[in-house]
């Protein structure tokens, strides 16, 4: 892995990794700040963050945390400490991976034939929309059916059309974790039906 001299890496790993790959800190611990969060990995109520910094940066990272951070509440901190020790964290992570895999299977079934890209054990998917659809039009058509999707422009690092930037893909991001498992197939089938039509067909009467 080529690393520029003096270039610190700060990876964020909020979700359980879909593949058993070690973090960047395992390859370059002397120049990587590893940041993690139990509120993303386990449950939103566990507002506990973890930072592993190289020795020379420890004081600076600690000072930054003290100047702008809050102390973790006692209950989440105690819960996480116990759950890490007794295996609860590992069991929850495995259950989440199984749940994500089941949701991805629904995506593969109901959006077959479309250009959908995802990891088979993640909680989201990227959908490159068919010709004739713009992301904003598809977003509006989905919203009229009570379904929320996010256009790729929401993840662009610069406003669309800014000098020197490439246009955002004509795609939407599908979040798979929020819908109950018995609702997700209906939502995916509805989106597939919208995508097979034309934007004019999706306009309200």
C-alpha atoms as a printed R data frame, in Angstrom:
    type eleno elety resid chain resno       x       y       z
1   ATOM     1    CA   UNK     A     1   0.000   0.000   0.000
2   ATOM     2    CA   UNK     A     2   1.796   3.200  -1.111
3   ATOM     3    CA   UNK     A     3   1.665   5.921   1.513
4   ATOM     4    CA   UNK     A     4   2.958   9.435   1.044
5   ATOM     5    CA   UNK     A     5   5.501  10.588   3.609
6   ATOM     6    CA   UNK     A     6   3.900  12.377   6.518
7   ATOM     7    CA   UNK     A     7   0.349  11.702   5.313
8   ATOM     8    CA   UNK     A     8  -1.794  10.526   8.238
9   ATOM     9    CA   UNK     A     9  -4.764   8.317   7.440
10  ATOM    10    CA   UNK     A    10  -8.018   8.680   9.357
11  ATOM    11    CA   UNK     A    11 -10.418   5.937   8.281
12  ATOM    12    CA   UNK     A    12 -13.948   5.867   9.617
13  ATOM    13    CA   UNK     A    13 -15.419   2.382  10.014
14  ATOM    14    CA   UNK     A    14 -18.968   2.935  11.284
15  ATOM    15    CA   UNK     A    15 -20.425  -0.375  10.060
16  ATOM    16    CA   UNK     A    16 -19.334  -3.952  10.652
17  ATOM    17    CA   UNK     A    17 -17.032  -4.836   7.752
18  ATOM    18    CA   UNK     A    18 -18.694  -7.058   5.184
19  ATOM    19    CA   UNK     A    19 -15.402  -8.891   4.645
20  ATOM    20    CA   UNK     A    20 -12.904  -9.848   7.350
21  ATOM    21    CA   UNK     A    21 -10.369  -7.224   6.270
22  ATOM    22    CA   UNK     A    22  -8.184  -5.544   8.885
23  ATOM    23    CA   UNK     A    23  -8.383  -1.756   9.210
24  ATOM    24    CA   UNK     A    24  -5.707   0.522   7.774
25  ATOM    25    CA   UNK     A    25  -4.321   0.848  11.290
26  ATOM    26    CA   UNK     A    26  -3.171  -2.775  11.045
27  ATOM    27    CA   UNK     A    27  -0.962  -1.873   8.071
28  ATOM    28    CA   UNK     A    28   0.261   1.582   9.091
29  ATOM    29    CA   UNK     A    29  -0.350   2.032  12.828
30  ATOM    30    CA   UNK     A    30   2.271   4.772  13.066
31  ATOM    31    CA   UNK     A    31   0.290   7.106  10.790
32  ATOM    32    CA   UNK     A    32  -3.339   6.059  11.159
33  ATOM    33    CA   UNK     A    33  -5.985   7.377  13.532
34  ATOM    34    CA   UNK     A    34  -8.643   4.682  13.916
35  ATOM    35    CA   UNK     A    35 -12.081   6.079  14.785
36  ATOM    36    CA   UNK     A    36 -15.027   3.825  15.578
37  ATOM    37    CA   UNK     A    37 -18.519   4.204  16.995
38  ATOM    38    CA   UNK     A    38 -20.737   1.741  18.804
39  ATOM    39    CA   UNK     A    39 -23.840   3.783  17.973
40  ATOM    40    CA   UNK     A    40 -23.419   2.708  14.346
41  ATOM    41    CA   UNK     A    41 -22.191  -0.814  14.922
42  ATOM    42    CA   UNK     A    42 -24.654  -1.917  17.603
43  ATOM    43    CA   UNK     A    43 -27.444   0.506  18.521
44  ATOM    44    CA   UNK     A    44 -28.086   4.272  18.229
45  ATOM    45    CA   UNK     A    45 -28.420   4.616  22.000
46  ATOM    46    CA   UNK     A    46 -24.857   3.456  22.622
47  ATOM    47    CA   UNK     A    47 -23.240   6.859  22.221
48  ATOM    48    CA   UNK     A    48 -19.701   5.635  22.785
49  ATOM    49    CA   UNK     A    49 -16.871   6.479  20.420
50  ATOM    50    CA   UNK     A    50 -13.427   4.912  20.309
51  ATOM    51    CA   UNK     A    51 -10.167   6.427  19.069
52  ATOM    52    CA   UNK     A    52  -6.844   4.652  18.610
53  ATOM    53    CA   UNK     A    53  -4.078   7.124  17.747
54  ATOM    54    CA   UNK     A    54  -0.344   6.690  17.091
55  ATOM    55    CA   UNK     A    55   1.875   7.557  20.050
56  ATOM    56    CA   UNK     A    56   3.115  10.912  18.694
57  ATOM    57    CA   UNK     A    57  -0.471  12.059  18.086
58  ATOM    58    CA   UNK     A    58  -2.015  10.851  21.337
59  ATOM    59    CA   UNK     A    59  -1.706  14.150  23.202
60  ATOM    60    CA   UNK     A    60  -3.086  16.176  20.286
61  ATOM    61    CA   UNK     A    61  -6.032  13.823  19.786
62  ATOM    62    CA   UNK     A    62  -6.784  13.808  23.516
63  ATOM    63    CA   UNK     A    63  -6.668  17.610  23.639
64  ATOM    64    CA   UNK     A    64  -9.027  17.859  20.673
65  ATOM    65    CA   UNK     A    65 -11.475  15.487  22.329
66  ATOM    66    CA   UNK     A    66 -11.377  17.382  25.618
67  ATOM    67    CA   UNK     A    67 -11.954  20.712  23.896
68  ATOM    68    CA   UNK     A    68 -14.969  19.687  21.859
69  ATOM    69    CA   UNK     A    69 -16.308  16.384  23.116
70  ATOM    70    CA   UNK     A    70 -18.730  15.237  25.770
71  ATOM    71    CA   UNK     A    71 -18.083  12.540  28.332
72  ATOM    72    CA   UNK     A    72 -19.805   9.287  27.414
73  ATOM    73    CA   UNK     A    73 -22.847   8.600  29.646
74  ATOM    74    CA   UNK     A    74 -22.259   6.015  32.322
75  ATOM    75    CA   UNK     A    75 -24.762   3.395  31.191
76  ATOM    76    CA   UNK     A    76 -23.606   3.071  27.559
77  ATOM    77    CA   UNK     A    77 -19.979   2.973  28.672
78  ATOM    78    CA   UNK     A    78 -20.656   0.254  31.242
79  ATOM    79    CA   UNK     A    79 -22.825  -1.715  28.804
80  ATOM    80    CA   UNK     A    80 -20.217  -1.629  26.060
81  ATOM    81    CA   UNK     A    81 -17.442  -2.647  28.455
82  ATOM    82    CA   UNK     A    82 -19.412  -5.688  29.609
83  ATOM    83    CA   UNK     A    83 -20.677  -6.644  26.161
84  ATOM    84    CA   UNK     A    84 -17.197  -6.547  24.676
85  ATOM    85    CA   UNK     A    85 -16.024  -8.900  27.408
86  ATOM    86    CA   UNK     A    86 -18.921 -11.389  27.389
87  ATOM    87    CA   UNK     A    87 -19.297 -11.772  23.616
88  ATOM    88    CA   UNK     A    88 -22.545  -9.826  23.236
89  ATOM    89    CA   UNK     A    89 -20.963  -7.433  20.738
90  ATOM    90    CA   UNK     A    90 -19.844 -10.320  18.515
91  ATOM    91    CA   UNK     A    91 -23.307 -11.921  18.641
92  ATOM    92    CA   UNK     A    92 -25.022  -8.655  17.701
93  ATOM    93    CA   UNK     A    93 -22.583  -8.070  14.845
94  ATOM    94    CA   UNK     A    94 -23.226 -11.561  13.459
95  ATOM    95    CA   UNK     A    95 -26.993 -11.057  13.708
96  ATOM    96    CA   UNK     A    96 -26.722  -7.742  11.869
97  ATOM    97    CA   UNK     A    97 -24.711  -9.339   9.085
98  ATOM    98    CA   UNK     A    98 -27.341 -12.066   8.692
99  ATOM    99    CA   UNK     A    99 -30.107  -9.459   8.607
100 ATOM   100    CA   UNK     A   100 -28.247  -7.361   6.037
101 ATOM   101    CA   UNK     A   101 -27.651 -10.446   3.877
102 ATOM   102    CA   UNK     A   102 -31.372 -11.257   3.928
103 ATOM   103    CA   UNK     A   103 -32.213  -7.700   2.862
104 ATOM   104    CA   UNK     A   104 -29.662  -7.792   0.068
105 ATOM   105    CA   UNK     A   105 -31.257 -11.022  -1.147
106 ATOM   106    CA   UNK     A   106 -34.535  -9.116  -1.478
107 ATOM   107    CA   UNK     A   107 -32.749  -6.472  -3.552
108 ATOM   108    CA   UNK     A   108 -31.309  -9.102  -5.888
109 ATOM   109    CA   UNK     A   109 -34.725 -10.718  -6.295
110 ATOM   110    CA   UNK     A   110 -36.884  -7.655  -6.864
111 ATOM   111    CA   UNK     A   111 -34.407  -5.452  -8.731
112 ATOM   112    CA   UNK     A   112 -33.043  -8.181 -10.984
113 ATOM   113    CA   UNK     A   113 -32.105  -6.813 -14.381
114 ATOM   114    CA   UNK     A   114 -31.280  -3.339 -13.093
115 ATOM   115    CA   UNK     A   115 -27.801  -1.930 -12.549
116 ATOM   116    CA   UNK     A   116 -27.605  -2.273  -8.765
117 ATOM   117    CA   UNK     A   117 -24.277  -2.375  -6.952
118 ATOM   118    CA   UNK     A   118 -23.768  -3.339  -3.351
119 ATOM   119    CA   UNK     A   119 -21.914  -5.563  -0.984
120 ATOM   120    CA   UNK     A   120 -23.988  -8.671  -0.175
121 ATOM   121    CA   UNK     A   121 -23.803  -7.944   3.568
122 ATOM   122    CA   UNK     A   122 -24.292  -4.177   3.682
123 ATOM   123    CA   UNK     A   123 -27.369  -2.139   4.580
124 ATOM   124    CA   UNK     A   124 -27.486  -0.067   1.396
125 ATOM   125    CA   UNK     A   125 -27.261  -0.378  -2.374
126 ATOM   126    CA   UNK     A   126 -26.455   1.966  -5.256
127 ATOM   127    CA   UNK     A   127 -28.871   1.937  -8.171
128 ATOM   128    CA   UNK     A   128 -27.732   3.348 -11.513
129 ATOM   129    CA   UNK     A   129 -31.045   4.478 -12.948
130 ATOM   130    CA   UNK     A   130 -32.305   3.355 -16.365
131 ATOM   131    CA   UNK     A   131 -32.133   5.669 -19.355
132 ATOM   132    CA   UNK     A   132 -34.885   8.257 -19.318
133 ATOM   133    CA   UNK     A   133 -34.809   8.757 -15.566
134 ATOM   134    CA   UNK     A   134 -33.041  11.526 -13.693
135 ATOM   135    CA   UNK     A   135 -32.265  10.961 -10.039
136 ATOM   136    CA   UNK     A   136 -34.354  13.951  -8.930
137 ATOM   137    CA   UNK     A   137 -37.387  12.780 -10.932
138 ATOM   138    CA   UNK     A   138 -37.069   9.266  -9.556
139 ATOM   139    CA   UNK     A   139 -36.724  10.655  -6.033
140 ATOM   140    CA   UNK     A   140 -39.999  12.562  -6.450
141 ATOM   141    CA   UNK     A   141 -41.804   9.583  -7.974
142 ATOM   142    CA   UNK     A   142 -40.694   7.343  -5.115
143 ATOM   143    CA   UNK     A   143 -41.708   9.950  -2.527
144 ATOM   144    CA   UNK     A   144 -45.238  10.089  -3.957
145 ATOM   145    CA   UNK     A   145 -45.460   6.393  -3.154
146 ATOM   146    CA   UNK     A   146 -44.184   6.865   0.376
147 ATOM   147    CA   UNK     A   147 -40.670   5.592  -0.318
148 ATOM   148    CA   UNK     A   148 -37.519   7.586   0.407
149 ATOM   149    CA   UNK     A   149 -34.376   7.231  -1.692
150 ATOM   150    CA   UNK     A   150 -31.323   9.492  -1.775
151 ATOM   151    CA   UNK     A   151 -29.822  10.921  -4.975
152 ATOM   152    CA   UNK     A   152 -26.106  10.558  -5.585
153 ATOM   153    CA   UNK     A   153 -25.734  14.350  -5.546
154 ATOM   154    CA   UNK     A   154 -26.297  14.264  -1.776
155 ATOM   155    CA   UNK     A   155 -22.951  12.492  -1.413
156 ATOM   156    CA   UNK     A   156 -20.956  14.699  -3.786
157 ATOM   157    CA   UNK     A   157 -18.024  16.525  -2.204
158 ATOM   158    CA   UNK     A   158 -18.712  19.687  -4.209
159 ATOM   159    CA   UNK     A   159 -21.866  21.260  -5.658
160 ATOM   160    CA   UNK     A   160 -22.871  19.827  -9.003
161 ATOM   161    CA   UNK     A   161 -21.324  21.817 -11.808
162 ATOM   162    CA   UNK     A   162 -18.513  23.239  -9.676
163 ATOM   163    CA   UNK     A   163 -15.313  23.829 -11.590
164 ATOM   164    CA   UNK     A   164 -13.033  20.821 -11.770
165 ATOM   165    CA   UNK     A   165 -15.591  18.333 -10.455
166 ATOM   166    CA   UNK     A   166 -17.107  15.394 -12.293
167 ATOM   167    CA   UNK     A   167 -20.900  15.159 -12.397
168 ATOM   168    CA   UNK     A   168 -22.520  12.911  -9.820
169 ATOM   169    CA   UNK     A   169 -23.711   9.549 -11.153
170 ATOM   170    CA   UNK     A   170 -27.333   9.347 -12.231
171 ATOM   171    CA   UNK     A   171 -28.022   7.029  -9.343
172 ATOM   172    CA   UNK     A   172 -29.861   6.741  -6.053
173 ATOM   173    CA   UNK     A   173 -28.863   5.156  -2.791
174 ATOM   174    CA   UNK     A   174 -31.274   2.653  -1.279
175 ATOM   175    CA   UNK     A   175 -31.172   2.432   2.502
176 ATOM   176    CA   UNK     A   176 -32.259  -1.071   3.490
177 ATOM   177    CA   UNK     A   177 -32.154  -1.016   7.283
178 ATOM   178    CA   UNK     A   178 -35.150   1.192   8.097
179 ATOM   179    CA   UNK     A   179 -38.035  -0.706   6.523
180 ATOM   180    CA   UNK     A   180 -39.453  -3.707   8.389
181 ATOM   181    CA   UNK     A   181 -38.544  -6.956   6.694
182 ATOM   182    CA   UNK     A   182 -42.158  -7.620   5.703
183 ATOM   183    CA   UNK     A   183 -42.415  -4.172   4.065
184 ATOM   184    CA   UNK     A   184 -39.104  -4.152   2.186
185 ATOM   185    CA   UNK     A   185 -40.187  -6.492  -0.664
186 ATOM   186    CA   UNK     A   186 -43.242  -4.327  -1.391
187 ATOM   187    CA   UNK     A   187 -41.110  -1.175  -1.449
188 ATOM   188    CA   UNK     A   188 -38.562  -2.742  -3.803
189 ATOM   189    CA   UNK     A   189 -41.263  -4.062  -6.144
190 ATOM   190    CA   UNK     A   190 -42.862  -0.614  -6.184
191 ATOM   191    CA   UNK     A   191 -39.557   1.044  -7.079
192 ATOM   192    CA   UNK     A   192 -38.944  -1.536  -9.803
193 ATOM   193    CA   UNK     A   193 -42.353  -0.804 -11.324
194 ATOM   194    CA   UNK     A   194 -41.613   2.921 -11.281
195 ATOM   195    CA   UNK     A   195 -38.231   2.409 -12.947
196 ATOM   196    CA   UNK     A   196 -39.735   0.252 -15.708
197 ATOM   197    CA   UNK     A   197 -42.090   3.072 -16.626
198 ATOM   198    CA   UNK     A   198 -41.360   6.541 -17.915
199 ATOM   199    CA   UNK     A   199 -41.068   9.699 -15.805
200 ATOM   200    CA   UNK     A   200 -44.291  11.030 -17.341
201 ATOM   201    CA   UNK     A   201 -46.128   7.912 -16.175
202 ATOM   202    CA   UNK     A   202 -45.137   8.689 -12.585
203 ATOM   203    CA   UNK     A   203 -46.567  12.210 -12.555
204 ATOM   204    CA   UNK     A   204 -49.590  12.776 -10.300
205 ATOM   205    CA   UNK     A   205 -52.910  13.065 -12.082
